Amino acid sequence: MSHIHEDPVEQRPDSRREPRRVRDIFSVPAPVKCVFDRFPLFTYPANDLPHHPWSTRRGNKLFVFTDAAGARRGRPSFNPQCLKWQAYLKFVGIDFELVPSNNHASPSGVLPFLLPALPIGSGTPIPSNKLQKWAIEQVHCEEEQQLNVRFEVYLSLLDNRIRNAWLYHLYMNPDNFEAVARRLYVDPCTTNSAVRSVIAAQLQQAARDELLKSSTYIDVSALEAEAAEAFEALSTLLGDQTHFFDRPHPGLFDASVFAYTHLILDRNMGWKYNRLEQLLTRHRNVVQHRDRLLAYFEEK
């Protein structure tokens, strides 16, 4: 228990005029009070950051969904949100080490988060919604939202249409869920089959609830059609440019697109059914964009 709620009677301004017998109803029985006197309630501090062999090394540490081998080799995370920020930090030239993690280990409850090397000993994690601001302060790079008013408009294609199709593709398609989602998100959590079943059901229900926020029922054809339109819009926006918005170097929007296009095209994901790949590969320039950015992840 993190705190004690005040007695509701004590919150009333006229409680001093309440009859004694009413107060007695809400009083703690003597035997119970003795127990709590011996074992007083205690407010526990926030969870410590997870300890790994990486914890003793200097340098920035980015906690993401990945496995130990992927972390050692700096491979792209298999989670779009994690991969977005992993790619962005690489694009702007910030060095970091990957640490395998999960949402339960995150101070904010979600991944990714970064533990900066400086100031030394601060131990203050940076959540994903503050990573761009932190990166700009480190390397004085540009903030794309201020450079192009279309940034948020096109970002909504990723955050809505493509993300919704991704959620269905990964969690609601039975073959993909068993071959990909269960292997990446469920099985590493525990070896207990009953617990695995519960986690799997929770993941699928969470995806279902998210999709039903924008529709009264899940229409697979509509989700795929909207994803197709989004890929076409991205292809038109990119044109024959090397990076989106004709930037000389890839930025946050490039990272946001790459986070989905790479995972859709990545053979190592083990997709059993990949309708999104069929829709994406219609646009050669977007595929080539993914291939160029993948070079940032090549092992040195």
Rosetta silent file (secondary structure, phi, psi, omega in degrees, C-alpha in Angstrom):
SEQUENCE: MSHIHEDPVEQRPDSRREPRRVRDIFSVPAPVKCVFDRFPLFTYPANDLPHHPWSTRRGNKLFVFTDAAGARRGRPSFNPQCLKWQAYLKFVGIDFELVPSNNHASPSGVLPFLLPALPIGSGTPIPSNKLQKWAIEQVHCEEEQQLNVRFEVYLSLLDNRIRNAWLYHLYMNPDNFEAVARRLYVDPCTTNSAVRSVIAAQLQQAARDELLKSSTYIDVSALEAEAAEAFEALSTLLGDQTHFFDRPHPGLFDASVFAYTHLILDRNMGWKYNRLEQLLTRHRNVVQHRDRLLAYFEEK
SCORE:     score description
SCORE:     0.000 S_00000001
   1 L     0.000  127.320 -175.154    0.000    0.000    0.000 S_00000001
   2 L   -88.763  -23.249  178.002    1.543    3.285   -1.049 S_00000001
   3 L  -158.556  167.729  179.858   -0.637    5.587    1.025 S_00000001
   4 L  -110.474  126.985  175.589   -3.568    5.625    3.456 S_00000001
   5 L   -73.753  141.653  179.036   -6.851    7.221    2.465 S_00000001
   6 L   -69.414  149.662  175.555   -8.262    9.532    5.092 S_00000001
   7 L   -59.686  128.256 -177.061  -11.375    8.433    6.933 S_00000001
   8 H   -61.016  -31.050  179.232  -14.326    9.917    4.981 S_00000001
   9 H   -65.686  -39.192 -178.327  -15.991   11.027    8.172 S_00000001
  10 H   -67.869  -17.187 -179.911  -12.919   13.047    9.152 S_00000001
  11 H   -83.148  -14.746 -177.984  -13.102   14.919    5.837 S_00000001
  12 L   -79.724  132.539 -175.182  -16.507   16.341    6.582 S_00000001
  13 L   -64.289  -24.327 -177.332  -16.326   19.877    8.077 S_00000001
  14 L  -102.904   23.364 -175.264  -19.095   19.164   10.596 S_00000001
  15 H   -63.696  -23.763 -179.360  -17.665   15.860   11.774 S_00000001
  16 H   -67.226  -19.599 -179.129  -17.195   17.220   15.302 S_00000001
  17 H   -94.132    1.170  179.435  -20.973   17.323   15.646 S_00000001
  18 L   -70.085  143.625  176.657  -21.404   13.645   14.624 S_00000001
  19 L   -60.594  151.804 -177.925  -22.734   11.371   17.388 S_00000001
  20 H   -59.757  -37.735 -176.078  -20.104    9.247   19.124 S_00000001
  21 H   -65.201  -28.033  177.383  -21.767    6.003   17.936 S_00000001
  22 H   -70.145  -40.586  177.887  -21.202    7.043   14.285 S_00000001
  23 H   -61.410  -37.714 -176.887  -17.508    7.589   14.977 S_00000001
  24 H   -63.473  -31.117  179.826  -17.298    4.141   16.558 S_00000001
  25 H   -60.346  -37.384 -175.398  -18.458    2.494   13.330 S_00000001
  26 H   -95.536    1.152  179.746  -15.375    3.801   11.552 S_00000001
  27 L   -77.862  155.879 -179.459  -12.879    3.230   14.371 S_00000001
  28 L   -84.764  127.769  178.245  -10.276    0.476   14.103 S_00000001
  29 L   -58.331  146.642 -175.805  -10.950   -2.501   16.410 S_00000001
  30 H   -56.622  -44.181  179.482   -8.345   -2.834   19.157 S_00000001
  31 H   -61.566  -39.315  179.307   -6.998   -6.242   18.036 S_00000001
  32 H   -68.161  -40.155  179.808   -6.496   -4.971   14.488 S_00000001
  33 H   -61.433  -37.029  178.675   -4.879   -1.784   15.750 S_00000001
  34 H   -62.432  -39.581  178.630   -2.374   -3.844   17.737 S_00000001
  35 H   -61.875  -47.989 -178.477   -1.369   -5.709   14.608 S_00000001
  36 H   -70.325  -26.216  174.506   -0.769   -2.494   12.640 S_00000001
  37 H   -66.681  -36.504 -179.935    1.095   -0.977   15.579 S_00000001
  38 H   -77.839  -33.716 -179.583    3.513   -3.904   15.441 S_00000001
  39 L  -125.649   77.597 -174.471    3.702   -3.899   11.621 S_00000001
  40 L   -64.956  151.595  176.623    3.171   -0.271   10.524 S_00000001
  41 L   -63.819  143.659 -175.079    2.250    0.581    6.950 S_00000001
  42 L  -134.429  132.718  176.383    5.274    1.466    4.858 S_00000001
  43 L   -89.521  115.444 -177.031    5.552    3.399    1.608 S_00000001
  44 L   -82.246  144.819  177.830    8.012    1.610   -0.643 S_00000001
  45 L   -70.946  167.638  178.319   10.292    3.590   -2.953 S_00000001
  46 L   -62.559  153.028 -179.832   10.058    3.324   -6.735 S_00000001
  47 L   -59.616  142.767  174.137   11.595    0.236   -8.305 S_00000001
  48 L   -71.680  159.225  174.567   15.295    0.389   -9.027 S_00000001
  49 L   -65.603  146.762 -179.065   16.484    0.180  -12.597 S_00000001
  50 L   -61.223  143.706  179.896   17.118   -3.382  -13.726 S_00000001
  51 L   -98.526  128.539  178.055   20.644   -4.621  -13.151 S_00000001
  52 L  -134.902  167.568  173.040   22.522   -6.166  -16.055 S_00000001
  53 H   -55.759  -26.786  179.840   26.184   -6.720  -16.859 S_00000001
  54 H   -67.662  -21.529 -172.276   25.815   -3.528  -18.919 S_00000001
  55 H   -61.571  -25.921 -177.093   25.100   -1.557  -15.722 S_00000001
  56 H   -88.727   -4.696 -178.483   28.773   -1.338  -14.806 S_00000001
  57 L   -91.430  149.983  175.789   29.860    0.055  -18.165 S_00000001
  58 L   -83.384  159.198  179.061   30.106    3.716  -18.969 S_00000001
  59 L   117.666  162.394  176.577   28.144    5.218  -21.820 S_00000001
  60 L   -68.804  141.589  179.832   24.538    5.913  -22.733 S_00000001
  61 E  -125.391  123.496  178.984   22.261    2.891  -22.358 S_00000001
  62 E  -105.682  118.448 -178.488   19.035    2.504  -24.332 S_00000001
  63 E   -91.810  119.645 -173.621   16.612   -0.021  -22.850 S_00000001
  64 E  -140.957  169.794  168.505   14.530   -1.664  -25.583 S_00000001
  65 L   -75.430  114.192  175.564   12.718   -4.823  -26.577 S_00000001
  66 L  -166.974  176.240  173.863   15.460   -7.068  -27.933 S_00000001
  67 L  -106.904  175.919 -175.302   17.319  -10.226  -27.014 S_00000001
  68 H   -61.898  -42.168  179.839   20.845  -10.563  -25.626 S_00000001
  69 H   -65.947  -40.811  178.410   22.411  -11.335  -29.012 S_00000001
  70 H   -64.595  -36.567  178.861   20.610   -8.422  -30.652 S_00000001
  71 H   -66.735  -44.646 -178.518   21.778   -6.076  -27.908 S_00000001
  72 H   -61.973  -36.631 -175.129   25.402   -7.136  -28.218 S_00000001
  73 H   -96.671   -0.675  178.419   25.378   -6.639  -31.974 S_00000001
  74 L    68.513   29.897 -178.517   23.253   -3.498  -32.034 S_00000001
  75 L   -71.318  156.851  176.851   20.572   -5.056  -34.181 S_00000001
  76 L   -59.649  137.038  174.463   17.273   -3.247  -34.791 S_00000001
  77 L   -61.679  152.104  177.630   14.719   -3.807  -32.042 S_00000001
  78 L   -88.060    5.454  179.240   11.707   -5.899  -33.026 S_00000001
  79 L  -109.557  126.083 -175.582    9.369   -3.300  -31.498 S_00000001
  80 H   -57.067  -42.611 -178.751    8.415   -0.284  -33.703 S_00000001
  81 H   -65.351  -42.042  177.649    8.412    2.269  -30.884 S_00000001
  82 H   -66.565  -42.476 -177.977   11.806    1.114  -29.641 S_00000001
  83 H   -65.823  -34.551  177.717   13.238    0.920  -33.139 S_00000001
  84 H   -55.324  -49.064 -176.724   12.070    4.453  -33.918 S_00000001
  85 H   -79.818  -31.250  173.673   14.205    5.927  -31.134 S_00000001
  86 H   -60.165  -45.522  179.365   17.068    3.497  -31.612 S_00000001
  87 H   -66.800  -43.970 -177.867   17.272    4.598  -35.249 S_00000001
  88 H   -59.361  -45.415  179.835   16.874    8.297  -34.449 S_00000001
  89 H   -63.209  -36.677  175.487   19.752    8.300  -31.970 S_00000001
  90 H   -64.933  -43.654 -176.140   21.927    6.551  -34.543 S_00000001
  91 H   -62.778  -36.116 -177.955   20.950    9.043  -37.250 S_00000001
  92 L   -90.218    1.043  172.087   21.906   12.073  -35.145 S_00000001
  93 L    87.299   26.522  178.396   25.207   10.507  -34.112 S_00000001
  94 L   -97.177  126.566  178.984   24.665    9.636  -30.458 S_00000001
  95 L   -80.775  142.450  177.952   26.542    6.576  -29.208 S_00000001
  96 L  -161.483  161.575  172.927   24.712    4.165  -26.937 S_00000001
  97 E  -109.385  145.069  176.952   24.545    0.554  -25.861 S_00000001
  98 E   -87.477  142.721  175.138   21.389   -1.519  -26.075 S_00000001
  99 E  -127.433  121.363  176.779   20.022   -3.226  -22.976 S_00000001
 100 E   -61.617  135.267 -176.674   17.320   -5.926  -23.309 S_00000001
 101 L  -154.436 -173.771  175.813   14.325   -4.909  -21.236 S_00000001
 102 L  -151.078  170.892 -175.809   10.532   -4.939  -20.947 S_00000001
 103 H   -60.496  -33.595 -177.842    7.766   -2.556  -19.922 S_00000001
 104 H   -66.663  -25.086 -179.587    7.735   -3.829  -16.325 S_00000001
 105 H   -87.482   -6.689 -177.022   11.366   -2.785  -15.905 S_00000001
 106 L   -85.509  134.749  177.436   10.725    0.747  -17.180 S_00000001
 107 L   -59.051  -31.210 -179.715   10.256    3.544  -14.623 S_00000001
 108 L   -93.390   -7.421 -179.923    7.478    4.984  -16.822 S_00000001
 109 L    90.700   -1.263  179.053    5.942    1.604  -17.636 S_00000001
 110 L  -139.967  154.855  174.469    6.815    1.720  -21.338 S_00000001
 111 L  -105.993  155.798    1.387    9.884    1.256  -23.512 S_00000001
 112 L   -89.022  170.389  165.572   12.206    2.619  -24.636 S_00000001
 113 E  -144.971  158.075 -175.456   13.996    4.741  -22.062 S_00000001
 114 E  -120.908  136.314  173.292   17.574    5.934  -21.930 S_00000001
 115 E  -105.223  106.106 -174.266   20.021    6.064  -19.044 S_00000001
 116 L   -73.903  151.251  178.478   22.497    8.824  -19.971 S_00000001
 117 L   -72.889  -31.764 -177.701   26.202    8.597  -19.230 S_00000001
 118 L  -123.185  145.665   -3.568   26.320   12.239  -18.149 S_00000001
 119 L   -70.763  144.938 -176.337   26.068   13.727  -15.672 S_00000001
 120 L   -59.271  131.350  176.705   27.914   10.860  -13.984 S_00000001
 121 L    81.676    2.968 -178.856   25.940    9.250  -11.203 S_00000001
 122 L   -68.096  -41.786  177.420   22.684   11.039  -11.972 S_00000001
 123 L    63.295   18.329 -178.316   20.855    7.771  -12.616 S_00000001
 124 L   -95.007  112.731 -178.560   17.880    9.691  -13.997 S_00000001
 125 L   -72.950  151.807  178.526   16.238    7.813  -16.896 S_00000001
 126 E  -111.192  114.689 -179.832   14.911    9.687  -19.932 S_00000001
 127 E   -71.457  166.430 -174.733   11.546    8.420  -21.218 S_00000001
 128 H   -61.018  -32.914 -177.852   10.823    8.204  -24.931 S_00000001
 129 H   -73.841   -2.981  176.424    8.707   11.371  -24.986 S_00000001
 130 H  -119.678    5.071 -176.271   11.770   13.381  -23.899 S_00000001
 131 H   -68.087  -39.051 -179.235   14.402   11.650  -26.011 S_00000001
 132 H   -65.180  -43.403  178.787   14.277   14.101  -28.911 S_00000001
 133 H   -60.522  -43.615  178.893   14.712   17.098  -26.618 S_00000001
 134 H   -63.161  -43.490 -179.119   17.635   15.374  -24.901 S_00000001
 135 H   -62.900  -41.276  179.173   19.251   14.470  -28.240 S_00000001
 136 H   -61.503  -39.146  179.191   18.943   18.048  -29.510 S_00000001
 137 H   -68.021  -29.720 -177.788   20.688   19.289  -26.382 S_00000001
 138 H   -77.680  -44.976 -171.748   23.513   16.787  -26.872 S_00000001
 139 H  -119.200    1.767  176.921   24.337   17.306  -30.544 S_00000001
 140 L    57.098   41.933  177.130   22.437   20.519  -31.394 S_00000001
 141 L   -83.788  172.260 -176.315   20.531   18.849  -34.232 S_00000001
 142 L   -80.041  153.125  174.031   17.422   20.297  -35.854 S_00000001
 143 L  -102.382  110.752 -170.456   13.886   19.791  -34.586 S_00000001
 144 H   -62.730  -33.625 -177.412   11.885   18.647  -37.600 S_00000001
 145 H   -57.569  -30.379 -178.713    8.484   19.709  -36.317 S_00000001
 146 H   -86.366  -16.210 -176.727    9.582   23.330  -36.598 S_00000001
 147 H   -88.277  -26.415 -176.512   11.145   22.867  -40.036 S_00000001
 148 L  -144.615  120.086 -176.178    8.143   21.458  -41.853 S_00000001
 149 L   -68.343  -16.504 -179.392    4.488   22.045  -41.035 S_00000001
 150 L   -82.099   -6.677 -175.435    3.567   18.766  -42.761 S_00000001
 151 H   -54.288  -54.217 -175.996    5.501   16.722  -40.211 S_00000001
 152 H   -66.239  -34.652 -179.376    2.584   16.095  -37.841 S_00000001
 153 H   -62.516  -48.843 -178.421    0.144   15.467  -40.693 S_00000001
 154 H   -74.900  -28.847  177.021    2.226   12.690  -42.187 S_00000001
 155 H   -63.648  -31.238  178.947    3.215   11.362  -38.776 S_00000001
 156 H   -65.064  -26.785  175.289   -0.469   10.706  -38.134 S_00000001
 157 H   -62.297  -39.361  179.366   -0.423    8.245  -41.046 S_00000001
 158 H   -73.655  -44.129 -174.612    2.105    6.193  -39.112 S_00000001
 159 H   -74.418  -15.704 -178.719    0.511    6.598  -35.707 S_00000001
 160 H  -118.397  -72.634 -172.486   -2.960    5.685  -36.937 S_00000001
 161 H   -65.063  -49.764 -178.042   -3.333    3.901  -40.260 S_00000001
 162 H   -72.614  -39.111  179.226   -0.079    1.979  -40.390 S_00000001
 163 H   -63.462  -41.783  179.545   -0.006    1.309  -36.649 S_00000001
 164 H   -62.976  -43.254  177.524   -3.555   -0.070  -36.676 S_00000001
 165 H   -63.652  -36.827  178.188   -2.739   -2.385  -39.560 S_00000001
 166 H   -63.881  -44.557 -179.728    0.414   -3.439  -37.707 S_00000001
 167 H   -59.073  -44.389  178.416   -1.540   -4.256  -34.537 S_00000001
 168 H   -66.350  -45.417 -177.402   -3.913   -6.494  -36.452 S_00000001
 169 H   -56.557  -42.225 -174.557   -1.085   -7.993  -38.486 S_00000001
 170 H   -87.409  -43.268 -170.251    0.952   -8.938  -35.403 S_00000001
 171 H  -102.880  -30.792 -173.888   -1.607   -9.704  -32.708 S_00000001
 172 H   -96.788  -23.105  174.306   -4.921  -10.560  -34.343 S_00000001
 173 L   -75.457  118.028 -173.498   -3.752  -12.745  -37.212 S_00000001
 174 H   -57.848  -43.113 -178.084   -3.554  -16.197  -35.563 S_00000001
 175 H   -65.110  -44.174  179.651   -0.608  -17.466  -37.615 S_00000001
 176 H   -68.576  -36.108 -179.999    1.477  -14.334  -37.047 S_00000001
 177 H   -62.839  -44.579 -178.744    0.637  -14.211  -33.373 S_00000001
 178 H   -68.205  -40.389 -174.086    1.871  -17.757  -32.813 S_00000001
 179 H   -83.016  -28.877 -172.908    4.960  -17.408  -34.996 S_00000001
 180 H  -117.080  -64.181 -173.518    6.018  -13.862  -34.116 S_00000001
 181 H   -61.838  -44.808 -179.132    4.257  -12.165  -31.183 S_00000001
 182 H   -63.205  -42.136 -178.970    4.241  -15.185  -28.901 S_00000001
 183 H   -65.984  -38.410 -174.516    7.918  -15.895  -29.601 S_00000001
 184 H   -87.810  -36.649 -171.606    9.043  -12.303  -29.075 S_00000001
 185 H  -111.043  -25.303 -174.634    6.772  -11.003  -26.322 S_00000001
 186 H   -98.452  -56.991 -173.720    5.249  -13.958  -24.477 S_00000001
 187 H   -58.827  -36.679  179.596    7.708  -16.841  -24.281 S_00000001
 188 H   -66.990  -16.561 -175.597   10.658  -14.779  -22.908 S_00000001
 189 H   -74.600  -35.810 -174.631    8.552  -13.700  -19.913 S_00000001
 190 L  -164.166  160.720  174.576    8.119  -17.110  -18.301 S_00000001
 191 L   -99.620   -4.376 -179.253    8.319  -20.860  -18.828 S_00000001
 192 L   -77.194  119.657 -174.829    4.979  -21.419  -17.084 S_00000001
 193 H   -65.298  -35.893  179.763    2.431  -22.413  -19.719 S_00000001
 194 H   -66.391  -42.912  179.027   -0.537  -21.100  -17.740 S_00000001
 195 H   -66.404  -39.318  177.312    1.072  -17.699  -17.271 S_00000001
 196 H   -59.182  -40.097  179.639    2.018  -17.621  -20.942 S_00000001
 197 H   -63.916  -40.111  179.148   -1.610  -18.222  -21.876 S_00000001
 198 H   -65.797  -45.916 -179.657   -2.727  -15.331  -19.688 S_00000001
 199 H   -61.968  -43.064  179.595   -0.110  -12.960  -21.126 S_00000001
 200 H   -60.807  -44.497  179.459   -1.023  -13.974  -24.680 S_00000001
 201 H   -63.951  -38.598  179.152   -4.710  -13.339  -24.032 S_00000001
 202 H   -65.816  -41.222  178.479   -3.928   -9.951  -22.481 S_00000001
 203 H   -62.102  -45.948 -178.915   -1.819   -8.900  -25.460 S_00000001
 204 H   -67.116  -37.997  178.907   -4.506   -9.852  -27.950 S_00000001
 205 H   -67.564  -38.637  178.366   -7.230   -8.177  -25.913 S_00000001
 206 H   -62.890  -41.496  177.921   -5.178   -4.982  -25.628 S_00000001
 207 H   -65.309  -42.111  179.004   -4.723   -4.913  -29.409 S_00000001
 208 H   -61.597  -44.873  179.653   -8.427   -5.577  -29.930 S_00000001
 209 H   -62.182  -39.594 -179.879   -9.390   -2.772  -27.545 S_00000001
 210 H   -64.887  -42.459 -179.679   -7.039   -0.369  -29.298 S_00000001
 211 H   -68.532  -32.278 -178.532   -8.486   -1.158  -32.714 S_00000001
 212 L   -79.190   -3.881  175.473  -12.056   -0.794  -31.458 S_00000001
 213 L   -68.276  -28.474 -175.801  -11.347    2.767  -30.288 S_00000001
 214 L  -110.078    3.842 -179.117  -11.742    3.986  -33.864 S_00000001
 215 L  -158.705  152.060 -179.728  -14.384    1.539  -35.105 S_00000001
 216 L   -77.019  -17.952  175.248  -17.351   -0.424  -33.806 S_00000001
 217 L  -151.885  162.610 -177.157  -15.882   -3.607  -35.271 S_00000001
 218 L   -89.615  110.884  179.861  -12.579   -4.733  -36.775 S_00000001
 219 L  -104.101  103.310 -175.259  -12.728   -4.580  -40.567 S_00000001
 220 H   -62.286  -42.317 -179.776   -9.574   -6.222  -41.893 S_00000001
 221 H   -61.021  -39.997  179.403  -10.153   -5.056  -45.454 S_00000001
 222 H   -67.493  -41.012  178.255  -10.540   -1.460  -44.277 S_00000001
 223 H   -60.954  -43.522 -179.847   -7.365   -1.646  -42.181 S_00000001
 224 H   -69.214  -36.722  178.915   -5.373   -2.950  -45.145 S_00000001
 225 H   -66.090  -40.801  178.998   -6.876   -0.367  -47.495 S_00000001
 226 H   -67.526  -37.502  176.339   -5.945    2.463  -45.129 S_00000001
 227 H   -64.763  -39.958  178.134   -2.412    1.097  -44.801 S_00000001
 228 H   -61.598  -42.403  177.837   -2.141    0.947  -48.592 S_00000001
 229 H   -64.830  -37.549  179.671   -3.206    4.593  -48.837 S_00000001
 230 H   -66.256  -43.040  178.112   -0.687    5.550  -46.165 S_00000001
 231 H   -63.003  -38.535  178.941    2.169    3.813  -47.992 S_00000001
 232 H   -65.717  -40.801  179.036    1.158    5.565  -51.204 S_00000001
 233 H   -64.975  -40.250  178.229    1.113    8.944  -49.454 S_00000001
 234 H   -65.522  -39.080  178.366    4.577    8.297  -47.994 S_00000001
 235 H   -62.980  -42.098  178.434    5.868    7.282  -51.417 S_00000001
 236 H   -65.382  -42.304  179.456    4.538   10.504  -52.933 S_00000001
 237 H   -62.840  -42.905 -178.292    6.041   12.572  -50.124 S_00000001
 238 H   -70.210  -42.999 -179.075    9.458   10.933  -50.510 S_00000001
 239 L    57.081 -131.969  179.041    9.525   11.094  -54.311 S_00000001
 240 L  -102.104   17.624  178.548   13.079   10.794  -55.566 S_00000001
 241 L   -77.625  156.791  177.970   14.605   12.325  -52.437 S_00000001
 242 L   -76.116  -39.941  179.342   17.081   10.393  -50.318 S_00000001
 243 L  -129.936  160.387  179.737   15.357   11.324  -47.047 S_00000001
 244 H   -65.304  147.399 -178.468   11.929   12.666  -46.182 S_00000001
 245 H    60.928   22.375  175.573   11.423   16.426  -46.373 S_00000001
 246 H    55.766   37.945  177.753   14.593   16.563  -48.506 S_00000001
 247 L   -76.814  147.103  177.588   16.834   16.521  -45.440 S_00000001
 248 L   -69.943  -25.730  178.786   20.580   16.041  -45.987 S_00000001
 249 L  -133.004  152.294  179.510   20.597   13.453  -43.193 S_00000001
 250 L   -65.565  145.764 -178.328   17.851   11.164  -41.884 S_00000001
 251 L  -128.617 -155.287 -174.295   15.852   12.535  -38.985 S_00000001
 252 H   -64.593  -38.623 -179.590   12.964   11.656  -36.704 S_00000001
 253 H   -68.747  -40.392  175.506   10.430   11.166  -39.486 S_00000001
 254 H   -58.373  -42.228  179.016   12.796    8.872  -41.378 S_00000001
 255 H   -64.714  -38.081 -179.374   13.243    6.891  -38.164 S_00000001
 256 H   -65.408  -40.890  177.967    9.477    6.719  -37.650 S_00000001
 257 H   -69.150  -46.670 -178.792    8.921    5.316  -41.146 S_00000001
 258 H   -57.819  -35.185 -177.583   11.876    2.942  -40.910 S_00000001
 259 H   -58.581  -31.495  177.201   10.543    1.512  -37.638 S_00000001
 260 H   -94.222  -46.731 -174.642    7.629   -0.014  -39.547 S_00000001
 261 H   -62.957  -38.192  179.633    9.035   -0.577  -43.033 S_00000001
 262 H   -64.648  -47.245 -176.221   12.071   -2.462  -41.756 S_00000001
 263 H   -68.380  -31.794  175.894   10.072   -4.800  -39.516 S_00000001
 264 H   -66.231  -37.184 -176.023    7.514   -5.450  -42.235 S_00000001
 265 H   -92.561  -10.421 -174.005   10.284   -6.419  -44.661 S_00000001
 266 L   -73.298  115.981  179.933   12.580   -8.174  -42.176 S_00000001
 267 H   -65.768  -26.698 -178.273   12.733  -11.907  -42.941 S_00000001
 268 H   -69.355  -14.280  178.439   14.065  -12.577  -39.439 S_00000001
 269 H   -68.096  -28.026  177.488   10.691  -11.612  -37.954 S_00000001
 270 L    80.628   31.566  179.423    9.287  -14.935  -39.187 S_00000001
 271 L   -57.757  137.816  173.385    6.004  -13.692  -40.634 S_00000001
 272 L   -95.243  -29.672  176.939    3.605  -16.435  -41.721 S_00000001
 273 L  -137.399  125.971 -172.572    1.263  -14.027  -43.500 S_00000001
 274 L  -135.591   69.702  177.050    2.552  -10.677  -44.698 S_00000001
 275 H   -65.224  -31.972 -179.605   -0.073   -8.638  -46.485 S_00000001
 276 H   -66.038  -34.452  175.677    1.671   -5.451  -45.366 S_00000001
 277 H   -63.420  -40.862  178.450    4.787   -6.477  -47.272 S_00000001
 278 H   -60.788  -39.692 -179.667    2.698   -6.902  -50.404 S_00000001
 279 H   -73.080  -39.343 -176.927    1.299   -3.392  -49.996 S_00000001
 280 H   -69.775  -41.386 -174.876    4.649   -1.813  -49.126 S_00000001
 281 L   -71.176   -3.207  171.630    6.668   -3.320  -51.974 S_00000001
 282 L   -69.769  -17.048 -174.114    4.438   -1.568  -54.492 S_00000001
 283 L  -117.307   92.335 -172.561    6.441    1.556  -53.666 S_00000001
 284 H   -60.924  -36.389 -177.178   10.034    0.975  -54.645 S_00000001
 285 H   -67.184  -32.628  178.422   11.315    4.309  -53.351 S_00000001
 286 H   -72.546  -36.860  176.494   10.054    3.582  -49.808 S_00000001
 287 H   -65.350  -42.589  178.422   11.683    0.144  -49.888 S_00000001
 288 H   -64.890  -35.016  175.732   14.947    1.691  -51.060 S_00000001
 289 H   -59.443  -45.212  177.192   14.657    4.248  -48.243 S_00000001
 290 H   -61.521  -43.197 -177.758   14.490    1.367  -45.768 S_00000001
 291 H   -64.039  -39.073  178.742   17.489   -0.330  -47.357 S_00000001
 292 H   -64.126  -43.453 -177.431   19.612    2.826  -47.130 S_00000001
 293 H   -71.898  -26.170  178.703   18.813    3.347  -43.462 S_00000001
 294 H   -63.293  -23.765  178.882   19.500   -0.277  -42.624 S_00000001
 295 H   -61.851  -25.474  177.834   23.166    0.452  -43.408 S_00000001
 296 H   -65.282  -19.307 -175.944   23.332    2.410  -40.125 S_00000001
 297 H  -102.218    3.535  179.570   22.862   -0.895  -38.309 S_00000001
 298 L   -65.490  137.337 -179.218   25.575   -2.838  -40.106 S_00000001
 299 L   -66.062  133.703 -179.539   28.032   -4.403  -37.695 S_00000001
 300 L   -82.958    0.000    0.000   31.348   -2.571  -37.640 S_00000001
